[in-house]
């Protein structure tokens, strides 16, 4: 299956971050990406961090790219902004309200990096996701599940009686 792609334009306003993050999660859910709760929360936090950085540290529109390679088991989140400066990790004190974002991205994503572009930079984070079962394997699993499903008693069928001694 080819890679699925989506792009989301984000105005340069911090109030747009929540909408863009939710749009990322909605798109991933719509594609049927098999994310457990932990991976979904990791994607949510990384998307929030990268989109917030783009909106706060650049001027104007940011662009979010989302790419899902089902065969390769990889989900890629790319955020483009107009600021050519590289993202900087800051040593945040315990009471600082910011400065931990890139450390969070490093901890939650399988890979992350940034690259300069002609009009700014792109910062990306990759997530490994399990590949969905092949159609043949899915059919086999459905057949096995059917054999485990209790069937109602039908008159005339054999019954196996178990006697328990007291």
C-alpha positions as CSV (number, residue, x, y, z in Angstrom):
1,X,0.0,0.0,0.0
2,X,1.4,3.4,-0.9
3,X,2.2,6.0,1.8
4,X,-0.8,8.0,3.0
5,X,-0.3,11.8,3.2
6,X,-2.1,14.7,4.8
7,X,-1.2,18.4,5.2
8,X,-2.6,20.8,7.8
9,X,-2.0,24.6,7.6
10,X,-1.6,26.2,11.0
11,X,-2.0,30.0,11.5
12,X,0.7,31.7,13.5
13,X,-1.5,31.9,16.5
14,X,-1.0,29.8,19.7
15,X,-4.7,29.2,19.9
16,X,-4.5,27.2,16.7
17,X,-2.2,24.5,18.2
18,X,-4.9,22.5,19.9
19,X,-7.0,22.4,16.7
20,X,-4.0,21.3,14.6
21,X,-3.0,18.6,17.2
22,X,-6.6,17.3,17.2
23,X,-6.6,17.2,13.4
24,X,-3.4,15.1,13.4
25,X,-5.0,12.6,15.8
26,X,-8.3,12.5,13.8
27,X,-6.4,11.9,10.6
28,X,-4.4,9.1,12.1
29,X,-7.5,7.5,13.5
30,X,-9.2,7.9,10.1
31,X,-6.4,6.0,8.4
32,X,-6.8,3.2,10.9
33,X,-3.3,3.4,12.2
34,X,-3.0,0.7,14.9
35,X,-1.9,2.9,17.9
36,X,-2.3,1.8,21.5
37,X,-3.1,4.3,24.1
38,X,0.5,4.9,25.0
39,X,1.6,5.6,21.3
40,X,-1.5,7.8,20.8
41,X,-0.6,9.9,23.8
42,X,3.1,10.1,22.6
43,X,1.9,11.3,19.2
44,X,-0.4,13.9,20.9
45,X,2.4,15.3,23.1
46,X,5.0,15.4,20.2
47,X,2.5,17.0,17.8
48,X,1.7,19.6,20.5
49,X,5.3,20.4,21.1
50,X,6.5,20.6,17.5
51,X,3.5,22.7,16.4
52,X,3.7,25.0,19.4
53,X,7.4,25.6,18.7
54,X,6.7,26.4,15.1
55,X,3.9,28.9,16.0
56,X,5.8,30.6,18.8
57,X,9.3,30.8,17.3
58,X,8.4,31.8,13.7
59,X,6.2,34.2,11.9
60,X,3.2,33.4,10.0
61,X,1.9,30.1,8.8
62,X,3.2,26.7,9.9
63,X,2.6,23.6,7.8
64,X,2.1,20.1,9.3
65,X,2.8,17.1,7.2
66,X,1.6,13.6,8.2
67,X,2.8,10.5,6.4
68,X,1.8,6.9,7.1
69,X,3.7,4.0,5.5
70,X,1.6,1.0,6.4
71,X,3.9,-1.5,4.9
72,X,7.0,-0.1,6.7
73,X,5.1,0.4,10.0
74,X,6.1,4.1,10.2
75,X,4.2,7.3,11.0
76,X,6.0,10.5,10.3
77,X,5.1,14.0,11.6
78,X,6.8,16.9,9.9
79,X,6.3,20.5,10.9
80,X,7.6,23.3,8.6
81,X,8.0,26.9,9.7
82,X,9.6,30.1,8.5
83,X,12.3,30.4,11.1
84,X,15.7,29.1,9.8
85,X,17.2,28.8,13.3
86,X,17.7,25.3,14.5
87,X,15.6,24.1,17.5
88,X,17.6,24.4,20.7
89,X,17.5,22.2,23.7
90,X,17.5,24.2,26.9
91,X,18.4,23.0,30.4
92,X,15.2,23.8,32.2
93,X,15.1,24.2,36.0
94,X,12.5,22.3,37.9
95,X,10.2,25.4,38.2
96,X,10.5,26.5,34.6
97,X,7.3,26.4,32.6
98,X,9.1,25.7,29.3
99,X,12.3,24.2,28.0
100,X,11.6,20.5,28.1
101,X,9.9,20.1,24.8
102,X,12.7,18.7,22.7
103,X,13.8,16.3,25.5
104,X,10.2,15.1,25.5
105,X,10.2,14.6,21.7
106,X,13.5,12.7,22.0
107,X,12.0,10.4,24.7
108,X,8.7,9.7,22.9
109,X,9.6,9.4,19.2
110,X,11.6,6.6,17.6
111,X,13.6,9.2,15.7
112,X,13.6,13.0,15.4
113,X,15.6,15.6,13.6
114,X,15.5,18.9,11.9
115,X,16.6,20.1,8.4
116,X,16.9,23.6,7.0
117,X,14.7,24.4,4.0
118,X,14.7,27.2,1.5
119,X,12.2,29.2,3.6
120,X,12.9,28.1,7.1
121,X,13.2,24.6,8.5
122,X,11.3,21.4,9.0
123,X,11.4,19.4,12.3
124,X,10.2,15.8,12.2
125,X,9.5,13.0,14.5
126,X,8.9,9.3,13.5
127,X,6.9,6.7,15.3
128,X,7.1,3.0,14.7
129,X,3.6,1.4,14.5
130,X,2.7,-2.3,14.1
131,X,1.7,-3.3,10.7
132,X,-1.9,-4.5,10.4
133,X,-2.3,-8.2,9.7
134,X,-2.4,-9.3,6.1
135,X,-5.8,-10.1,4.6
136,X,-5.0,-13.8,4.8
137,X,-3.9,-13.6,8.4
138,X,-6.9,-11.5,9.3
139,X,-9.2,-14.2,7.8
140,X,-7.4,-16.9,9.7
141,X,-7.8,-15.0,13.0
142,X,-11.5,-14.5,12.3
143,X,-12.0,-18.2,11.7
144,X,-10.1,-19.1,14.9
145,X,-12.2,-16.6,16.9
146,X,-15.4,-18.2,15.5
147,X,-14.4,-21.6,16.8
148,X,-13.9,-20.1,20.2
149,X,-17.3,-18.4,20.3
150,X,-19.9,-20.4,22.3
151,X,-22.7,-21.7,20.3
152,X,-26.3,-21.9,21.6
153,X,-27.6,-25.4,22.3
154,X,-29.6,-26.9,19.5
155,X,-32.0,-29.8,20.2
156,X,-30.7,-33.0,18.9
157,X,-27.1,-32.1,19.2
158,X,-24.8,-34.1,21.4
159,X,-24.2,-32.9,24.9
160,X,-21.2,-33.7,27.0
161,X,-22.1,-34.1,30.6
162,X,-19.5,-33.6,33.3
163,X,-20.2,-35.1,36.7
164,X,-18.4,-33.6,39.6
165,X,-18.1,-35.8,42.7
166,X,-18.8,-34.4,46.1
